[in-house]
Amino acid sequence: MALDGAVDPGLAFRVNADEEPMRTGREPLLGGALRQQAVWVDEAVCIGCRYCAHVASNTFVVEAEWGRSRVLRQDGDSTARIQEAIDTCPVDCIHWVPYEQLPKLQRQRESQELLPLGHPTAVRVKRILPRPR
């Protein structure tokens, strides 16, 4: 890396792209010290209040097309800050889920028919996950 922060273009010729990334054992799926659960937003229930994005702005983003919150990065904020964002949600649409469950939840979200918030024919879609108790 160059001193001014720019990436050295010659780096591409010194790195083997076919090489598997080195496992550290700290990956969440391997039971490491990182967070054991992922955060997920049930977008069908989200009302677009933006509280979570204001509290944990490195984790949540308001998706421009639908106006609902979505997780941008799992490692964006501390667990405490993400929990604070979850606690501020007025409709309880943010959940801690196992990492292994994320692909299934994402497929379910993709199959839901969502309309932009405030759309005159918008109908509330059923929750994917139950409301936390």
C-alpha positions as protocol buffer text, in pm:
chain_id: "A"
residue {
  index: 1
  type: MET
  ca { x: 0 y: 0 z: 0 }
}
residue {
  index: 2
  type: ALA
  ca { x: 131 y: 343 z: -87 }
}
residue {
  index: 3
  type: LEU
  ca { x: 184 y: 607 z: 181 }
}
residue {
  index: 4
  type: ASP
  ca { x: -94 y: 834 z: 52 }
}
residue {
  index: 5
  type: GLY
  ca { x: -357 y: 560 z: 107 }
}
residue {
  index: 6
  type: ALA
  ca { x: -383 y: 458 z: -260 }
}
residue {
  index: 7
  type: VAL
  ca { x: -361 y: 89 z: -343 }
}
residue {
  index: 8
  type: ASP
  ca { x: -50 y: -20 z: -529 }
}
residue {
  index: 9
  type: PRO
  ca { x: -170 y: -161 z: -867 }
}
residue {
  index: 10
  type: GLY
  ca { x: 123 y: -406 z: -868 }
}
residue {
  index: 11
  type: LEU
  ca { x: -40 y: -583 z: -573 }
}
residue {
  index: 12
  type: ALA
  ca { x: -263 y: -777 z: -814 }
}
residue {
  index: 13
  type: PHE
  ca { x: 43 y: -951 z: -957 }
}
residue {
  index: 14
  type: ARG
  ca { x: 179 y: -1051 z: -615 }
}
residue {
  index: 15
  type: VAL
  ca { x: -142 y: -1207 z: -474 }
}
residue {
  index: 16
  type: ASN
  ca { x: -274 y: -1549 z: -575 }
}
residue {
  index: 17
  type: ALA
  ca { x: -647 y: -1501 z: -649 }
}
residue {
  index: 18
  type: ASP
  ca { x: -712 y: -1877 z: -647 }
}
residue {
  index: 19
  type: GLU
  ca { x: -591 y: -1912 z: -291 }
}
residue {
  index: 20
  type: GLU
  ca { x: -859 y: -1988 z: -28 }
}
residue {
  index: 21
  type: PRO
  ca { x: -888 y: -1726 z: 248 }
}
residue {
  index: 22
  type: MET
  ca { x: -713 y: -1832 z: 566 }
}
residue {
  index: 23
  type: ARG
  ca { x: -956 y: -1947 z: 836 }
}
residue {
  index: 24
  type: THR
  ca { x: -888 y: -1797 z: 1176 }
}
residue {
  index: 25
  type: GLY
  ca { x: -1134 y: -2000 z: 1382 }
}
residue {
  index: 26
  type: ARG
  ca { x: -1297 y: -1677 z: 1496 }
}
residue {
  index: 27
  type: GLU
  ca { x: -1570 y: -1687 z: 1231 }
}
residue {
  index: 28
  type: PRO
  ca { x: -1919 y: -1695 z: 1390 }
}
residue {
  index: 29
  type: LEU
  ca { x: -2009 y: -2020 z: 1213 }
}
residue {
  index: 30
  type: LEU
  ca { x: -1705 y: -2186 z: 1366 }
}
residue {
  index: 31
  type: GLY
  ca { x: -1798 y: -2084 z: 1719 }
}
residue {
  index: 32
  type: GLY
  ca { x: -1538 y: -1811 z: 1746 }
}
residue {
  index: 33
  type: ALA
  ca { x: -1536 y: -1502 z: 1965 }
}
residue {
  index: 34
  type: LEU
  ca { x: -1729 y: -1291 z: 1718 }
}
residue {
  index: 35
  type: ARG
  ca { x: -2102 y: -1227 z: 1760 }
}
residue {
  index: 36
  type: GLN
  ca { x: -2294 y: -1555 z: 1752 }
}
residue {
  index: 37
  type: GLN
  ca { x: -2610 y: -1416 z: 1594 }
}
residue {
  index: 38
  type: ALA
  ca { x: -2691 y: -1195 z: 1301 }
}
residue {
  index: 39
  type: VAL
  ca { x: -2933 y: -904 z: 1301 }
}
residue {
  index: 40
  type: TRP
  ca { x: -3220 y: -910 z: 1053 }
}
residue {
  index: 41
  type: VAL
  ca { x: -3506 y: -670 z: 968 }
}
residue {
  index: 42
  type: ASP
  ca { x: -3850 y: -807 z: 880 }
}
residue {
  index: 43
  type: GLU
  ca { x: -3912 y: -550 z: 607 }
}
residue {
  index: 44
  type: ALA
  ca { x: -4278 y: -643 z: 567 }
}
residue {
  index: 45
  type: VAL
  ca { x: -4341 y: -512 z: 918 }
}
residue {
  index: 46
  type: CYS
  ca { x: -4101 y: -214 z: 908 }
}
residue {
  index: 47
  type: ILE
  ca { x: -4278 y: 125 z: 898 }
}
residue {
  index: 48
  type: GLY
  ca { x: -3971 y: 321 z: 787 }
}
residue {
  index: 49
  type: CYS
  ca { x: -3936 y: 526 z: 1106 }
}
residue {
  index: 50
  type: ARG
  ca { x: -3554 y: 530 z: 1067 }
}
residue {
  index: 51
  type: TYR
  ca { x: -3487 y: 500 z: 1441 }
}
residue {
  index: 52
  type: CYS
  ca { x: -3256 y: 201 z: 1392 }
}
residue {
  index: 53
  type: ALA
  ca { x: -3058 y: 380 z: 1119 }
}
residue {
  index: 54
  type: HIS
  ca { x: -3010 y: 680 z: 1348 }
}
residue {
  index: 55
  type: VAL
  ca { x: -2897 y: 470 z: 1645 }
}
residue {
  index: 56
  type: ALA
  ca { x: -2675 y: 219 z: 1459 }
}
residue {
  index: 57
  type: SER
  ca { x: -2593 y: 394 z: 1132 }
}
residue {
  index: 58
  type: ASN
  ca { x: -2310 y: 156 z: 1044 }
}
residue {
  index: 59
  type: THR
  ca { x: -2545 y: -143 z: 1061 }
}
residue {
  index: 60
  type: PHE
  ca { x: -2880 y: -24 z: 924 }
}
residue {
  index: 61
  type: VAL
  ca { x: -2972 y: 168 z: 612 }
}
residue {
  index: 62
  type: VAL
  ca { x: -3311 y: 278 z: 484 }
}
residue {
  index: 63
  type: GLU
  ca { x: -3360 y: 112 z: 146 }
}
residue {
  index: 64
  type: ALA
  ca { x: -3440 y: 387 z: -106 }
}
residue {
  index: 65
  type: GLU
  ca { x: -3698 y: 210 z: -323 }
}
residue {
  index: 66
  type: TRP
  ca { x: -3924 y: 75 z: -47 }
}
residue {
  index: 67
  type: GLY
  ca { x: -3844 y: 311 z: 242 }
}
residue {
  index: 68
  type: ARG
  ca { x: -3779 y: 27 z: 486 }
}
residue {
  index: 69
  type: SER
  ca { x: -3477 y: -48 z: 699 }
}
residue {
  index: 70
  type: ARG
  ca { x: -3232 y: -316 z: 598 }
}
residue {
  index: 71
  type: VAL
  ca { x: -2911 y: -449 z: 750 }
}
residue {
  index: 72
  type: LEU
  ca { x: -2614 y: -304 z: 564 }
}
residue {
  index: 73
  type: ARG
  ca { x: -2332 y: -468 z: 766 }
}
residue {
  index: 74
  type: GLN
  ca { x: -2340 y: -731 z: 1036 }
}
residue {
  index: 75
  type: ASP
  ca { x: -2020 y: -595 z: 1191 }
}
residue {
  index: 76
  type: GLY
  ca { x: -2103 y: -226 z: 1157 }
}
residue {
  index: 77
  type: ASP
  ca { x: -2174 y: -145 z: 1522 }
}
residue {
  index: 78
  type: SER
  ca { x: -2125 y: -297 z: 1864 }
}
residue {
  index: 79
  type: THR
  ca { x: -2371 y: -552 z: 1995 }
}
residue {
  index: 80
  type: ALA
  ca { x: -2487 y: -300 z: 2257 }
}
residue {
  index: 81
  type: ARG
  ca { x: -2558 y: -33 z: 1996 }
}
residue {
  index: 82
  type: ILE
  ca { x: -2747 y: -279 z: 1774 }
}
residue {
  index: 83
  type: GLN
  ca { x: -2949 y: -392 z: 2075 }
}
residue {
  index: 84
  type: GLU
  ca { x: -3032 y: -28 z: 2148 }
}
residue {
  index: 85
  type: ALA
  ca { x: -3157 y: 7 z: 1788 }
}
residue {
  index: 86
  type: ILE
  ca { x: -3368 y: -307 z: 1832 }
}
residue {
  index: 87
  type: ASP
  ca { x: -3513 y: -166 z: 2154 }
}
residue {
  index: 88
  type: THR
  ca { x: -3609 y: 163 z: 1984 }
}
residue {
  index: 89
  type: CYS
  ca { x: -3804 y: -9 z: 1705 }
}
residue {
  index: 90
  type: PRO
  ca { x: -4174 y: 74 z: 1759 }
}
residue {
  index: 91
  type: VAL
  ca { x: -4301 y: -232 z: 1566 }
}
residue {
  index: 92
  type: ASP
  ca { x: -4045 y: -494 z: 1681 }
}
residue {
  index: 93
  type: CYS
  ca { x: -3935 y: -582 z: 1329 }
}
residue {
  index: 94
  type: ILE
  ca { x: -3563 y: -628 z: 1408 }
}
residue {
  index: 95
  type: HIS
  ca { x: -3449 y: -968 z: 1529 }
}
residue {
  index: 96
  type: TRP
  ca { x: -3136 y: -1154 z: 1635 }
}
residue {
  index: 97
  type: VAL
  ca { x: -3120 y: -1473 z: 1426 }
}
residue {
  index: 98
  type: PRO
  ca { x: -2860 y: -1748 z: 1378 }
}
residue {
  index: 99
  type: TYR
  ca { x: -2624 y: -1675 z: 1087 }
}
residue {
  index: 100
  type: GLU
  ca { x: -2732 y: -2002 z: 930 }
}
residue {
  index: 101
  type: GLN
  ca { x: -3091 y: -1873 z: 906 }
}
residue {
  index: 102
  type: LEU
  ca { x: -3003 y: -1559 z: 704 }
}
residue {
  index: 103
  type: PRO
  ca { x: -3012 y: -1716 z: 354 }
}
residue {
  index: 104
  type: LYS
  ca { x: -3357 y: -1865 z: 420 }
}
residue {
  index: 105
  type: LEU
  ca { x: -3490 y: -1535 z: 553 }
}
residue {
  index: 106
  type: GLN
  ca { x: -3349 y: -1346 z: 256 }
}
residue {
  index: 107
  type: ARG
  ca { x: -3521 y: -1586 z: 14 }
}
residue {
  index: 108
  type: GLN
  ca { x: -3849 y: -1537 z: 202 }
}
residue {
  index: 109
  type: ARG
  ca { x: -3807 y: -1158 z: 184 }
}
residue {
  index: 110
  type: GLU
  ca { x: -3742 y: -1175 z: -190 }
}
residue {
  index: 111
  type: SER
  ca { x: -4064 y: -1371 z: -241 }
}
residue {
  index: 112
  type: GLN
  ca { x: -4276 y: -1116 z: -50 }
}
residue {
  index: 113
  type: GLU
  ca { x: -4466 y: -857 z: -248 }
}
residue {
  index: 114
  type: LEU
  ca { x: -4386 y: -523 z: -89 }
}
residue {
  index: 115
  type: LEU
  ca { x: -4519 y: -184 z: -191 }
}
residue {
  index: 116
  type: PRO
  ca { x: -4352 y: 147 z: -107 }
}
residue {
  index: 117
  type: LEU
  ca { x: -4463 y: 291 z: 227 }
}
residue {
  index: 118
  type: GLY
  ca { x: -4757 y: 528 z: 189 }
}
residue {
  index: 119
  type: HIS
  ca { x: -4873 y: 361 z: -133 }
}
residue {
  index: 120
  type: PRO
  ca { x: -5255 y: 394 z: -155 }
}
residue {
  index: 121
  type: THR
  ca { x: -5307 y: 20 z: -206 }
}
residue {
  index: 122
  type: ALA
  ca { x: -5042 y: -94 z: 43 }
}
residue {
  index: 123
  type: VAL
  ca { x: -5155 y: -393 z: 246 }
}
residue {
  index: 124
  type: ARG
  ca { x: -4969 y: -513 z: 554 }
}
residue {
  index: 125
  type: VAL
  ca { x: -4781 y: -833 z: 475 }
}
residue {
  index: 126
  type: LYS
  ca { x: -4765 y: -1109 z: 737 }
}
residue {
  index: 127
  type: ARG
  ca { x: -4458 y: -1122 z: 959 }
}
residue {
  index: 128
  type: ILE
  ca { x: -4192 y: -1375 z: 875 }
}
residue {
  index: 129
  type: LEU
  ca { x: -4072 y: -1405 z: 1235 }
}
residue {
  index: 130
  type: PRO
  ca { x: -4296 y: -1376 z: 1541 }
}
residue {
  index: 131
  type: ARG
  ca { x: -4289 y: -1065 z: 1755 }
}
residue {
  index: 132
  type: PRO
  ca { x: -4025 y: -1097 z: 2034 }
}
residue {
  index: 133
  type: ARG
  ca { x: -4160 y: -1151 z: 2382 }
}
